[in-house]
Amino acid sequence: MEPKVNWARVEFQSSALNLGFARVAAASWAAGLGFTLEELDDIKLAVSEAVSNCIVHAYPQCPGRVLMLLSASDHALTVSVQDEGIGIEDVTAARRPGVSGSSQRMGMGFTLMEALSKSMEVTSMPGHGTTVVMSFTPGEG
């Protein structure tokens, strides 16, 4: 029997005003999937880090589009956060703790996302944007 898959698509402007919305939208959507309250908090924090990267780094001149895709099967939640911003020149370097494109940031976003999720992938193309895909499994957070 094929696993049941449910999905949602949420699109919003890369504005700090929408950060709380993205966190709550992801957690609300995931709430019925068997995650504990602590795991839902981890999902919110990971989503917050991914969306914050879009707000702070992807569109330095003016706000742009952020697309959050959520999908769930019987055993996992996948959250994808995509932008069409400036992209990342060196993803490997950007994933190292303490590396940031802004002197006012700690450079721990990718490290936190990776620690809070079961898996995390980052793809980016300079001038075309970045996609972060995280998976979460209830009971394994």
Secondary structure, DSSP 8 states (H G I E B T S, - for coil): -----EEEEEEEES-GGGHHHHHHHHHHHHGGGT--HHHHHHHHHHHHHHHHHIIIII-SSS--EEEEEEEE-SS-EEEEEEE-SS--S-HHHHTSTT--SSTTS-S-HHHHHHHHSSEEEEEEETTTEEEEEEEE-TT--
